[in-house]
Amino acid sequence: MAWTALSVWLSSPWLNDLAELTNWPFAIIAIGFIAYVPGFMNAFMISSLSFDRRPERRPLLQYPGITILVAAYNEAAAINDTLTSLARQDYQGPMQVLVLNDGSTDETVAIAQRTLESLALPANFDFRVIDYPVNAGKAAVLNRGLQLAEHDLVATIDGDSWVRTDGVTQIVERLYADPANTVAVAGAVMVRNSRENFLTRAQEWDYFHGIAAVKRMQSMYHGTLVAQGAFSLYRKDALMEVGGWPECVGEDIVLSWALLEKGHRIGYAEDALAFTNVPTRIKQFSLQRKRWSRGLIEAFKAHPSLLFKRRLTTLFIWWNLFFLPLDLVYTFIFIPGLVLALFGFFWIAGPLTLAVLPLAALWNMFIFRIQRKMFRREGLKVRQNFGGFLFYSLAYSLLMQPVCVWGYVAESIGMAKKWDTK
């Protein structure tokens, strides 16, 4: 709040000049969503994360049974690695892995079966391939797998993810270390193919800094808003209580909000690591982020009462509501303002815009320090990726936020929905 008040005071000349040029409502909305709201969010994250003292994760005397659902659609290029990583888990309890082929048109099933024949599985592991010949969508195939789950804990892992050897163990330990009303835990998803091009290099920072920091902060307020399908853990009875995964493009966020609406808690296991392949081309990236934006709108439409639920995590439901005007203002006001600045017109973007850089730099240094400490505890090293960081910090939003607006519009006008965005 102090940072926001300082921002308002420093920007008063800018606000007055823009109001004279346009009008006061436009000036307040433009500068509010260009500077004040993002500044408040960054300052809030820094101050919150500085107080992060989550319960210590400890080994269990006995590890419960867990069913892992691997939804796969045309994952021939990656399914071998995913199953190999699961076969190498150090999990000490019973572990059932169901590969749910959702009508793939490539060699996903054949490769998965050959992989299982070649793996030396521990006695407590049970791997099976379930072949559904007709594509039904991710939510439908996960619900089919849920009906086959033999254990009280259910995890989801994407068919193109590599899970670290201790990933399953640590996400289960986090569930049991967290408060008793925790029914789901989001794992930490990082980028596996970050060295392919500038786009994947930038996404490495997005996952390592942005997404990880937000999930970590939200879990402190007892409500991580998305237990993502790429790697998350659930209590089976909680999944059954809300009817499993809903039929929509953002099935993971809508499911997560359904759990929150029931009063449950969703945690975050910052050191239960899975590495996933991110989009390598602009079109792939745009389709993925468009789908994420549509999922956010679906969540608001399905669970609007969360905006008025009396619990700490309600703050972040409102936070997400601000993403819509933030992305709209950035796309239709700030980006044109950058173009105007190139021609010497500093009405929208100008010298005062640079005032947000110190806070952005502080935020990046702060979360980098937190994440690097976690990596070191896990025996990992943060690879040098300065070029990707420059692209992430300077140009990433120019690509991502217009795509988010596209997703909001697509959901609002009812465009056709599709799971496969590869």
TORMIBA-865029 format. One record per atom (N, C-alpha, C): z, x, y. Coordinates in steps of 0.2 Angstrom, whole numbers, padded with zeros to 4 digits, always signed. Atoms other than C-alpha are relative to their C-alpha. Layout:
% TORMIBA-865029
ZXY ...
//
This chain:
% TORMIBA-865029
+0000+0004-0006 +0000+0000+0000 +0000+0004+0006 +0000-0005-0006 +0004+0015+0012 -0007+0003+0001 +0006-0003-0001 -0013+0022+0008 -0005-0005+0003 +0005+0005-0002 -0022+0006+0011 +0001-0002+0008 -0002+0001-0007 -0012+0003+0028 -0003+0006+0004 +0003-0006-0003 -0018+0021+0033 -0007-0001+0001 +0008+0001+0000 -0036+0017+0028 -0002-0005+0006 +0002+0006-0005 -0036+0001+0039 +0001+0003+0007 -0002-0003-0007 -0028+0011+0054 -0006+0005+0002 +0005-0006-0002 -0041+0026+0053 -0007-0004+0001 +0007+0003-0001 -0056+0014+0051 +0000-0005+0005 +0001+0005-0005 -0052+0003+0065 -0006+0001+0005 +0006+0000-0005 -0065+0010+0077 -0007-0001-0004 +0006+0002+0005 -0078+0009+0062 -0001-0008+0000 +0000+0007+0001 -0073-0009+0060 -0002-0004+0006 +0001+0003-0006 -0074-0013+0078 -0008+0000+0002 +0008-0002-0002 -0092-0005+0080 -0004-0005-0005 +0004+0004+0004 -0098-0014+0065 +0000-0008+0001 -0001+0007-0002 -0091-0031+0070 -0004-0002+0007 +0004+0001-0006 -0100-0029+0087 -0007+0000-0002 +0007+0000+0002 -0116-0025+0079 -0002-0006-0004 +0002+0005+0005 -0115-0039+0066 +0005-0006+0002 -0006+0005-0002 -0099-0051+0066 +0006+0002-0004 -0007-0002+0003 -0081-0050+0061 +0000-0001-0008 +0000+0001+0007 -0083-0058+0044 -0004+0005-0004 +0004-0005+0003 -0097-0047+0039 +0004+0007+0000 -0003-0007-0001 -0088-0031+0045 +0006+0000-0005 -0006+0000+0004 -0071-0036+0036 -0002+0001-0007 +0002+0000+0007 -0080-0040+0020 -0003+0007-0002 +0003-0006+0002 -0091-0024+0020 +0005+0006+0000 -0004-0006+0000 -0078-0011+0025 +0006-0002-0005 -0005+0001+0005 -0065-0020+0014 -0002+0002-0007 +0002-0001+0007 -0075-0019-0002 -0003+0007-0001 +0002-0007+0000 -0082-0002+0003 +0006+0005+0000 -0005-0005-0002 -0066+0007+0008 +0007-0003-0003 -0007+0002+0001 -0050-0003+0007 +0002-0002-0007 -0002+0002+0007 -0050-0011-0010 -0001+0006-0005 +0000-0005+0005 -0057+0004-0020 +0005+0006+0002 -0006-0004-0002 -0044+0015-0010 +0006-0002-0003 -0006+0002+0003 -0030+0004-0015 +0000+0001-0008 +0000-0001+0007 -0036+0004-0033 +0001+0007-0003 -0001-0007+0002 -0037+0023-0034 +0007+0002+0001 -0007-0002-0002 -0020+0025-0025 +0005-0003-0005 -0005+0004+0005 -0012+0012-0037 +0000+0004-0007 +0001-0003+0006 -0019+0021-0052 +0004+0007+0000 -0004-0006+0000 -0012+0038-0047 +0007-0001+0000 -0007+0001+0000 +0005+0031-0043 +0003-0003-0006 -0002+0003+0007 +0006+0021-0059 +0000+0006-0005 +0001-0005+0005 +0000+0035-0070 +0006+0006+0001 -0005-0005-0001 +0013+0047-0062 +0007-0002-0003 -0007+0003+0003 +0027+0036-0070 -0001-0002-0007 +0001+0002+0007 +0019+0035-0087 +0005+0003-0005 -0005-0002+0005 +0033+0037-0100 +0000-0004-0006 +0001+0005+0006 +0026+0028-0115 +0005+0002-0006 -0004-0002+0006 +0037+0027-0131 -0004+0005-0004 +0002-0005+0004 +0035+0042-0142 -0003-0002-0007 +0003+0002+0007 +0023+0040-0157 +0003+0004-0005 -0003-0004+0005 +0032+0045-0173 -0003-0002-0007 +0002+0002+0007 +0027+0046-0192 +0004-0005-0003 -0003+0006+0003 +0031+0031-0202 +0003+0002-0007 -0002-0001+0007 +0041+0031-0218 -0005-0002-0005 +0005+0002+0004 +0028+0021-0226 -0005-0004+0004 +0006+0002-0004 +0011+0017-0219 -0003-0007-0004 +0002+0006+0003 +0005-0001-0221 -0008+0000-0002 +0007+0000+0001 -0012-0006-0228 -0004-0002+0006 +0004+0001-0006 -0026-0007-0216 -0007-0001-0003 +0007+0002+0001 -0044-0015-0217 -0004+0002+0006 +0004-0003-0005 -0057-0006-0207 -0007-0004-0001 +0007+0004+0000 -0073-0017-0202 -0005+0004+0004 +0005-0004-0004 -0088-0007-0198 -0006-0004+0000 +0006+0004-0001 -0101-0019-0191 -0006+0005+0001 +0005-0004-0001 -0118-0011-0193 -0007-0004+0000 +0006+0003+0000 -0135-0016-0187 -0005+0005+0002 +0005-0006-0001 -0149-0003-0188 +0003+0006+0002 -0004-0006-0001 -0137+0011-0189 -0002+0006-0005 +0002-0005+0005 -0147+0022-0201 +0001+0007+0002 -0001-0007-0002 -0146+0037-0190 +0007+0003+0001 -0007-0002-0002 -0127+0037-0188 +0005-0002-0006 -0005+0003+0005 -0119+0027-0203 +0003+0006-0005 -0002-0006+0004 -0118+0043-0214 +0006+0003+0003 -0006-0004-0003 -0107+0052-0201 +0006-0005+0001 -0006+0004-0001 -0096+0037-0198 +0004-0001-0006 -0004+0001+0006 -0092+0034-0216 +0003+0007-0002 -0002-0007+0002 -0090+0053-0219 +0007+0001+0004 -0006-0001-0004 -0077+0053-0204 +0006-0004-0003 -0005+0005+0003 -0068+0038-0212 +0003+0003-0007 -0003-0002+0006 -0067+0046-0229 +0004+0006+0001 -0004-0006-0002 -0059+0062-0221 +0007-0002+0003 -0006+0002-0003 -0045+0052-0214 +0006+0002-0004 -0006-0002+0003 -0027+0058-0217 +0005-0006-0001 -0005+0006+0000 -0020+0040-0218 +0003+0000-0007 -0004+0000+0007 -0006+0039-0232 +0000-0007-0003 -0001+0007+0003 -0007+0020-0234 -0006-0002-0003 +0007+0003+0003 -0020+0009-0243 -0005-0001+0006 +0005+0001-0005 -0036+0009-0233 -0006-0003-0003 +0006+0004+0002 -0050-0004-0236 -0005+0001+0005 +0006-0001-0004 -0067+0000-0228 -0005-0004-0002 +0006+0005+0002 -0080-0014-0227 -0005+0002+0005 +0006-0001-0004 -0097-0009-0221 -0004-0007+0000 +0003+0006-0001 -0104-0025-0214 -0007+0000+0003 +0007-0001-0003 -0123-0024-0213 -0002-0007+0002 +0002+0007-0003 -0129-0038-0202 -0008+0000+0001 +0007+0001+0000 -0147-0040-0207 -0004+0006+0003 +0004-0006-0002 -0153-0022-0203 -0007+0000-0003 +0007+0000+0003 -0172-0019-0204 -0002+0007-0001 +0001-0007+0002 -0170+0000-0207 +0004+0002-0006 -0003-0002+0006 -0162+0010-0220 +0008+0001+0000 -0007+0000-0001 -0144+0007-0215 +0004-0001-0007 -0003+0002+0006 -0139-0001-0232 -0001+0006-0005 +0001-0005+0005 -0147+0012-0243 +0003+0007+0002 -0004-0006-0002 -0140+0027-0233 +0007-0001-0001 -0007+0001+0001 -0123+0019-0233 +0002+0001-0007 -0002+0000+0007 -0123+0017-0252 -0001+0007-0003 +0000-0007+0003 -0129+0035-0255 +0005+0004+0003 -0005-0003-0003 -0116+0041-0243 +0006-0001-0004 -0006+0002+0004 -0102+0032-0253 +0000+0003-0007 +0001-0003+0006 -0109+0039-0269 +0002+0007+0000 -0001-0007+0000 -0108+0056-0263 +0007+0003+0002 -0007-0001-0003 -0090+0055-0255 +0005+0001-0006 -0006-0001+0004 -0074+0061-0264 +0005-0004+0003 -0005+0004-0004 -0063+0047-0259 +0007+0000-0003 -0007+0000+0003 -0044+0048-0261 +0002-0007-0003 -0001+0005+0004 -0036+0036-0273 +0002-0007+0004 -0002+0005-0004 -0029+0025-0259 -0005-0003+0005 +0006+0002-0004 -0046+0022-0251 -0005-0004-0004 +0005+0004+0004 -0058+0008-0256 -0005-0002+0005 +0006+0001-0004 -0075+0008-0248 -0005-0005-0003 +0005+0004+0003 -0088-0006-0250 -0005-0002+0006 +0006+0003-0005 -0105-0011-0242 -0001-0007-0002 +0001+0007+0000 -0107-0029-0239 -0007-0001+0004 +0006+0001-0003 -0125-0033-0236 -0002-0008+0001 +0002+0007-0002 -0129-0049-0226 -0008+0001+0002 +0007-0001-0001 -0148-0050-0226 -0003-0003+0006 +0002+0003-0006 -0150-0061-0211 +0005+0002+0006 -0004-0002-0006 -0144-0055-0194 +0003-0006+0003 -0004+0005-0003 -0130-0066-0187 +0003+0001+0006 -0004-0002-0006 -0123-0056-0173 +0006+0003-0001 -0006-0004+0001 -0108-0045-0171 +0006-0004-0001 -0006+0004+0001 -0095-0058-0169 +0000-0003-0007 +0000+0004+0006 -0101-0068-0184 +0001+0005-0006 -0001-0004+0006 -0102-0053-0196 +0007+0003+0000 -0007-0002+0000 -0084-0047-0190 +0004-0005-0003 -0004+0005+0003 -0077-0064-0194 -0001-0001-0008 +0001+0000+0007 -0085-0063-0211 +0004+0005-0003 -0004-0005+0003 -0077-0047-0214 +0008-0001+0000 -0007+0001+0000 -0060-0053-0208 +0002-0005-0006 -0001+0004+0006 -0061-0066-0222 +0001+0004-0006 +0000-0004+0006 -0063-0052-0234 +0006+0005+0000 -0005-0005-0001 -0049-0041-0227 +0006-0001-0004 -0006+0001+0004 -0035-0038-0239 +0007+0002+0003 -0006-0002-0002 -0022-0031-0228 +0002-0003+0007 -0002+0003-0006 -0012-0036-0213 -0002+0003+0007 +0003-0004-0006 -0019-0023-0201 -0007+0000-0001 +0007+0000+0000 -0037-0024-0196 -0003+0004+0005 +0003-0004-0005 -0047-0011-0187 -0008-0001+0000 +0008+0000-0001 -0065-0011-0180 -0002+0006+0002 +0003-0006-0002 -0076+0004-0179 -0007-0001+0000 +0007+0001+0000 -0094+0004-0173 -0003+0005-0005 +0004-0004+0005 -0107+0011-0185 -0003+0006+0002 +0002-0006-0002 -0111+0025-0174 +0005+0005+0003 -0006-0003-0003 -0094+0032-0171 +0003+0005-0005 -0004-0005+0004 -0085+0048-0178 +0007+0000+0002 -0008+0001-0001 -0066+0045-0180 +0003+0007-0002 -0004-0006+0002 -0055+0061-0179 +0004-0001-0006 -0003+0000+0006 -0046+0065-0195 +0007-0004+0000 -0007+0003+0000 -0029+0058-0189 -0001-0006+0005 +0001+0005-0005 -0037+0044-0178 +0003-0007-0003 -0003+0007+0003 -0032+0029-0190 +0008+0001+0000 -0007-0001+0000 -0015+0037-0193 +0003-0001+0007 -0003+0000-0007 -0011+0039-0174 -0001-0007+0003 +0000+0007-0003 -0017+0021-0169 +0005-0004-0004 -0005+0005+0003 -0006+0013-0182 +0007+0002+0002 -0007-0002-0002 +0009+0024-0177 +0001-0002+0007 -0001+0002-0007 +0006+0019-0159 +0001-0008+0000 -0002+0007+0000 +0006+0000-0164 +0008-0001-0002 -0007+0000+0002 +0023+0003-0172 +0005+0003+0005 -0004-0003-0005 +0030+0013-0158 +0000-0004+0007 +0000+0005-0006 +0025+0000-0144 +0005-0006-0001 -0004+0006+0000 +0035-0015-0140 -0002-0005-0006 +0001+0004+0006 +0037-0028-0154 -0005-0006+0001 +0005+0005-0001 +0025-0041-0146 -0007+0003+0000 +0007-0003+0000 +0010-0029-0147 -0003-0002-0007 +0004+0002+0005 -0003-0036-0158 -0007+0003-0001 +0007-0004+0000 -0018-0025-0154 +0001+0007+0004 -0001-0006-0003 -0020-0007-0149 -0008+0003+0001 +0006-0003-0001 -0036+0000-0141 +0000+0008-0001 +0001-0007+0001 -0041+0018-0147 -0003+0003+0006 +0003-0003-0005 -0047+0031-0136 -0007+0002-0002 +0007-0001+0002 -0066+0032-0137 -0003+0005+0005 +0003-0006-0003 -0075+0048-0131 -0007+0000-0001 +0007-0001+0000 -0093+0053-0129 -0002+0006-0005 +0002-0005+0005 -0101+0062-0144 -0006+0004+0002 +0006-0003-0002 -0118+0066-0138 -0001+0002+0007 +0000-0002-0007 -0114+0072-0121 -0005+0005+0003 +0004-0006-0002 -0126+0087-0121 -0007-0002+0000 +0007+0002+0000 -0142+0077-0122 -0004+0000+0007 +0003+0000-0007 -0146+0074-0103 +0005-0001+0005 -0005+0001-0005 -0138+0071-0087 +0003-0007+0000 -0003+0006+0001 -0135+0053-0091 +0006+0000-0005 -0005-0001+0005 -0125+0057-0106 +0006+0004+0002 -0005-0005-0003 -0116+0071-0097 +0005-0004+0005 -0003+0004-0005 -0111+0058-0083 +0005-0005-0004 -0004+0004+0003 -0105+0046-0096 +0006+0003-0004 -0005-0004+0003 -0094+0059-0104 +0006+0000+0005 -0005+0001-0005 -0084+0059-0088 +0002-0007+0001 -0002+0007+0000 -0084+0040-0087 +0005-0002-0005 -0005+0001+0006 -0076+0039-0104 +0006+0004+0001 -0005-0005+0000 -0065+0054-0102 +0005-0002+0006 -0004+0002-0006 -0059+0049-0084 +0001-0007+0001 +0000+0007-0002 -0063+0031-0079 +0003-0004-0005 -0002+0005+0005 -0061+0021-0094 +0007+0002-0003 -0006-0002+0003 -0047+0031-0102 +0006-0001+0005 -0005+0000-0005 -0037+0031-0086 +0002-0008+0001 -0001+0007-0001 -0039+0012-0083 +0004-0003-0006 -0003+0002+0006 -0034+0008-0101 +0007+0002-0001 -0007-0002+0000 -0019+0019-0100 +0005-0003+0005 -0004+0004-0005 -0013+0011-0084 +0001-0007-0002 -0001+0007+0002 -0016-0006-0090 +0006-0001-0006 -0005+0001+0006 -0005-0003-0106 +0007+0001+0003 -0006+0000-0003 +0009+0002-0095 +0003-0006+0003 -0002+0007-0002 +0009-0016-0088 +0000-0005-0005 -0001+0005+0006 +0009-0023-0106 -0006-0004+0000 +0006+0004+0001 -0009-0029-0106 -0007+0004+0001 +0007-0003+0000 -0024-0017-0109 -0005-0006-0001 +0004+0006+0000 -0038-0029-0105 -0006+0000-0005 +0006+0000+0005 -0051-0024-0118 +0002+0005-0006 -0001-0004+0006 -0047-0018-0136 -0007+0000-0002 +0007+0000+0001 -0065-0012-0138 -0002+0000-0007 +0002+0001+0007 -0075-0015-0154 -0001+0007-0003 +0001-0007+0002 -0079+0004-0155 +0005+0003-0004 -0006-0003+0004 -0061+0008-0161 +0006-0003+0003 -0006+0004-0002 -0047-0004-0160 +0004-0003-0007 -0004+0002+0005 -0033-0010-0171 +0003-0007+0002 -0003+0006-0001 -0026-0028-0173 +0004-0002-0006 -0004+0003+0006 -0013-0038-0183 -0005-0006-0002 +0004+0006+0002 -0023-0050-0194 +0002-0007+0002 -0002+0007-0001 -0012-0065-0191 -0001-0002+0007 +0002+0001-0007 -0015-0063-0172 -0008-0002+0001 +0007+0002+0000 -0034-0063-0175 -0001-0007-0003 +0001+0006+0003 -0033-0078-0186 +0003-0006+0005 -0003+0005-0004 -0022-0087-0173 -0005-0002+0006 +0005+0002-0005 -0036-0086-0160 -0007-0001-0002 +0007+0002+0003 -0050-0090-0172 -0005+0006-0001 +0005-0006+0001 -0057-0072-0174 -0004+0002+0007 +0005-0002-0006 -0071-0065-0163 -0004-0006+0002 +0005+0006-0002 -0080-0078-0152 -0007+0002+0000 +0007-0001+0000 -0098-0080-0152 -0003+0001+0007 +0003-0002-0007 -0104-0071-0136 -0001+0007+0000 +0002-0007+0000 -0110-0054-0130 +0006+0004+0001 -0006-0004-0002 -0093-0048-0124 +0006-0002-0005 -0005+0003+0005 -0084-0053-0140 +0007+0004+0000 -0006-0004+0000 -0071-0039-0138 +0004-0002+0006 -0005+0002-0005 -0065-0043-0121 +0002-0007+0000 -0002+0007+0001 -0065-0062-0124 +0005-0001-0005 -0005+0000+0005 -0055-0059-0140 +0007+0003+0003 -0006-0003-0003 -0043-0048-0130 +0004-0004+0005 -0003+0005-0005 -0040-0061-0116 +0003-0006-0004 -0003+0005+0004 -0037-0074-0130 +0007+0002-0002 -0007-0003+0003 -0023-0063-0137 +0005+0000+0006 -0004-0001-0006 -0016-0060-0119 +0002-0007+0002 -0001+0007-0002 -0017-0079-0116 +0006-0003-0004 -0005+0002+0005 -0006-0082-0131 +0007+0004+0001 -0006-0003-0002 +0007-0071-0123 +0001+0007-0004 -0001-0006+0004 +0004-0056-0134 -0001+0006+0004 +0001-0007-0003 +0003-0037-0129 -0005+0004-0003 +0005-0005+0003 -0011-0025-0131 +0001+0007+0003 -0001-0006-0002 -0008-0007-0131 -0006+0005+0000 +0006-0005-0001 -0018+0009-0129 +0003+0007-0004 -0002-0007+0004 -0017+0025-0141 -0005+0005+0003 +0004-0004-0004 -0023+0038-0129 -0002+0006-0004 +0001-0005+0004 -0023+0051-0143 -0003-0002-0007 +0003+0002+0006 -0031+0041-0157 -0008+0000+0002 +0007-0002-0003 -0049+0048-0154 -0006-0002-0005 +0007+0002+0003 -0066+0041-0159 -0005+0003+0005 +0006-0002-0004 -0082+0049-0153 -0006-0004-0002 +0006+0004+0001 -0097+0038-0150 -0006+0002+0003 +0006-0002-0003 -0115+0040-0146 -0002-0005+0005 +0002+0004-0006 -0119+0033-0129 -0007+0000+0002 +0008+0000-0001 -0136+0028-0122 -0002+0006+0003 +0004-0006-0003 -0148+0042-0118 -0005-0001+0005 +0005+0001-0005 -0160+0033-0108 +0002-0006+0005 -0002+0005-0005 -0159+0022-0092 +0000-0007-0003 +0001+0007+0003 -0165+0007-0101 +0006-0002-0005 -0006+0001+0005 -0152+0008-0115 +0007-0001+0004 -0006+0000-0004 -0138+0012-0102 +0000-0007+0004 +0000+0006-0004 -0143-0003-0091 +0001-0006-0005 -0001+0006+0004 -0144-0015-0106 +0008+0000-0002 -0007-0001+0002 -0126-0009-0112 +0004-0003+0006 -0005+0002-0005 -0118-0011-0095 -0001-0007+0003 +0002+0007-0001 -0127-0027-0092 +0004-0005-0004 -0004+0004+0005 -0119-0034-0108 +0007+0000+0002 -0007-0001-0001 -0102-0027-0103 +0002-0005+0006 -0001+0005-0006 -0104-0037-0086 +0000-0007-0002 +0000+0007+0003 -0109-0053-0095 +0007-0001-0003 -0006+0002+0004 -0094-0051-0106 +0006-0001+0005 -0006+0001-0005 -0082-0050-0091 -0001-0007+0003 +0001+0007-0003 -0090-0067-0084 +0002-0004-0006 -0002+0004+0006 -0088-0074-0102 +0008-0001+0000 -0007+0000+0001 -0070-0069-0102 +0004-0005+0005 -0003+0005-0005 -0066-0078-0085 -0002-0007-0002 +0001+0007+0002 -0075-0093-0091 +0004-0003-0006 -0004+0002+0005 -0066-0094-0107 +0008+0000+0001 -0008+0000-0001 -0048-0090-0101 +0001+0001+0008 -0002+0000-0007 -0047-0094-0082 +0007-0001+0001 -0007+0001-0001 -0029-0098-0084 +0004+0006+0000 -0003-0006+0000 -0025-0080-0086 +0001+0002+0008 -0001-0002-0007 -0027-0078-0067 +0007-0003+0003 -0006+0003-0003 -0011-0089-0065 +0006+0001-0005 -0006-0001+0005 +0000-0083-0080 +0005+0005+0003 -0005-0004-0003 +0016-0075-0075 +0002+0005-0004 -0001-0006+0003 +0016-0058-0082 -0003+0006+0003 +0002-0006-0004 +0013-0040-0076 -0008+0001+0000 +0007-0002+0001 -0005-0039-0083 -0004-0005+0004 +0004+0005-0004 -0011-0054-0072 -0003+0004+0006 +0003-0004-0006 -0013-0041-0058 -0007+0003-0002 +0006-0003+0002 -0027-0033-0068 -0006-0005-0002 +0005+0006+0000 -0035-0050-0071 -0003-0001+0007 +0003+0001-0007 -0037-0052-0052 -0003+0007+0001 +0004-0007-0001 -0042-0033-0052 -0007-0001-0002 +0007+0000+0003 -0057-0037-0063 -0004-0006+0004 +0004+0005-0004 -0061-0053-0052 -0003+0004+0006 +0003-0003-0005 -0063-0041-0038 -0006+0004-0001 +0005-0004+0001 -0076-0031-0047 -0007-0004+0002 +0006+0004-0002 -0089-0045-0043 -0002+0001+0007 +0002-0002-0007 -0088-0043-0024 -0001+0007+0001 +0001-0007+0000 -0086-0025-0026 -0007+0003-0001 +0007-0002+0002 -0102-0023-0035 -0005-0003+0004 +0005+0003-0004 -0111-0035-0024 -0001+0003+0007 +0000-0004-0006 -0106-0026-0008 -0003+0007-0001 +0003-0007+0001 -0110-0009-0015 -0007-0001-0001 +0007+0001+0001 -0127-0015-0021 -0004-0002+0006 +0004+0003-0005 -0133-0025-0006 +0002+0002+0007 -0002-0002-0006 -0123-0017+0008 +0001+0008+0001 -0002-0007+0000 -0117+0001+0004 -0007+0004-0001 +0006-0004+0002 -0133+0007-0004 -0006-0001+0006 +0004+0000-0006 -0144+0000+0010 +0003+0004+0006 -0004-0004-0005 -0131+0008+0022 -0002+0008-0001 +0002-0007+0001 -0135+0025+0014 -0007+0002+0002 +0007-0001-0003 -0153+0023+0017 -0001+0000+0007 +0000+0000-0007 -0150+0019+0035 +0003+0007+0003 -0003-0006-0002 -0139+0034+0036 -0005+0006+0000 +0005-0005+0000 -0153+0045+0031 -0005+0000+0006 +0004+0001-0006 -0162+0039+0047 +0004+0001+0006 -0005-0001-0006 -0147+0042+0058 +0004-0006+0002 -0004+0006-0002 -0140+0025+0058 +0006-0001-0004 -0006-0001+0004 -0122+0027+0053 +0005-0007+0000 -0004+0006-0001 -0117+0008+0054 +0004-0001-0007 -0003+0002+0007 -0112+0006+0035 +0003+0007-0003 -0002-0006+0002 -0111+0024+0029 +0000+0006+0005 +0000-0005-0005 -0106+0038+0040 +0006+0005-0001 -0005-0005+0001 -0093+0051+0044 +0007-0003-0003 -0006+0003+0002 -0078+0039+0041 +0000-0001-0008 +0001+0001+0007 -0085+0036+0024 +0003+0006-0004 -0002-0006+0004 -0081+0054+0019 +0008+0000+0000 -0008+0001+0000 -0062+0049+0022 +0002-0002-0007 -0002+0002+0007 -0062+0042+0004 +0000+0006-0005 +0000-0006+0004 -0066+0059-0003 +0006+0003-0002 -0006-0003+0002 -0049+0067-0003 +0004-0004-0005 -0003+0004+0005 -0042+0052-0013 -0003+0000-0006 +0004+0000+0006 -0056+0052-0025 +0001+0007-0003 -0001-0007+0003 -0054+0071-0028 +0007+0000-0003 -0007+0000+0003 -0035+0069-0030 +0000-0004-0006 +0000+0004+0006 -0038+0055-0042 -0003+0004-0006 +0003-0003+0006 -0050+0065-0053 +0004+0006-0002 -0004-0005+0002 -0039+0080-0053 +0006-0002-0004 -0006+0002+0003 -0024+0070-0058 -0002-0003-0007 +0001+0002+0007 -0032+0061-0073 -0003+0005-0004 +0002-0006+0004 -0041+0077-0078 +0006+0004-0003 -0006-0003+0003 -0024+0085-0080 +0003-0003-0005 -0003+0004+0005 -0017+0071-0090 -0004+0000-0006 +0004+0000+0005 -0032+0070-0101 -0001+0007-0004 +0000-0006+0002 -0033+0089-0103 +0006+0002-0005 -0006-0001+0004 -0015+0090-0109 +0000-0004-0007 +0001+0004+0006 -0019+0076-0122 -0005+0004-0005 +0005-0004+0004 -0034+0086-0128 +0003+0006-0003 -0003-0006+0003 -0024+0102-0130 +0005-0002-0005 -0005+0002+0005 -0010+0093-0140 -0004-0002-0007 +0005+0002+0006 -0025+0087-0152 -0004+0006-0002 +0003-0006+0002 -0031+0105-0153 -0008+0000+0002 +0007+0000-0002 -0047+0101-0143 +0000+0003+0007 +0001-0003-0006 -0054+0109-0128 -0005-0004+0004 +0005+0003-0004 -0063+0101-0113 -0006+0004+0002 +0006-0004-0001 -0080+0108-0112 -0002+0000+0007 +0003+0000-0007 -0088+0113-0096 -0006-0005+0001 +0006+0005-0002 -0099+0099-0088 +0000-0001+0007 +0000+0001-0007 -0099+0102-0070 -0006-0004+0003 +0006+0004-0002 -0117+0096-0068 +0001-0008-0001 -0001+0007+0002 -0112+0080-0077 +0005-0003+0005 -0005+0003-0005 -0097+0078-0065 -0003-0001+0007 +0003+0001-0006 -0107+0080-0050 -0004-0007+0000 +0004+0006+0001 -0119+0066-0056 +0005-0006+0000 -0005+0006+0001 -0104+0055-0061 +0003-0002+0007 -0004+0002-0006 -0095+0057-0044 -0005-0002+0006 +0004+0001-0005 -0110+0056-0033 -0006-0005-0001 +0006+0004+0001 -0124+0046-0041 +0001-0005-0005 -0001+0005+0006 -0117+0036-0056 +0000-0007+0003 -0001+0007-0002 -0112+0021-0046 -0006-0003+0003 +0006+0003-0002 -0129+0020-0038 -0004-0003-0005 +0004+0003+0005 -0136+0016-0055 +0004-0005-0003 -0004+0005+0004 -0121+0007-0063 +0001-0007+0003 -0002+0006-0003 -0116-0006-0050 -0006-0005+0001 +0005+0004+0000 -0133-0013-0047 -0001-0004-0007 +0001+0002+0007 -0134-0015-0066 +0005-0006-0002 -0006+0005+0001 -0117-0024-0066 -0002-0007+0003 +0002+0006-0004 -0124-0036-0053 -0005-0004-0004 +0005+0003+0004 -0139-0039-0064 +0003-0004-0006 -0003+0004+0005 -0127-0044-0078 +0004-0006+0002 -0003+0006-0003 -0117-0056-0067 -0005-0006+0001 +0005+0005-0002 -0133-0065-0062 -0003-0002-0007 +0003+0002+0006 -0140-0065-0080 +0005-0005-0004 -0004+0005+0003 -0124-0074-0086 +0001-0006+0004 -0001+0006-0004 -0123-0086-0072 -0006-0004-0001 +0006+0004+0000 -0141-0092-0074 -0001-0002-0008 +0001+0002+0007 -0139-0093-0093 -0005+0004-0004 +0005-0003+0004 -0151-0080-0099 +0002+0001-0007 -0001-0001+0007 -0153-0077-0118 +0004+0006-0001 -0005-0006+0002 -0140-0066-0126 -0002+0003-0007 +0002-0003+0006 -0143-0053-0139 +0005+0006-0001 -0005-0005+0001 -0131-0041-0148 -0004+0007+0001 +0003-0007+0000 -0143-0026-0151 -0003+0002+0007 +0002-0002-0006 -0146-0017-0135 -0003+0008+0000 +0001-0007+0001 -0152+0000-0142 -0008+0001+0002 
//
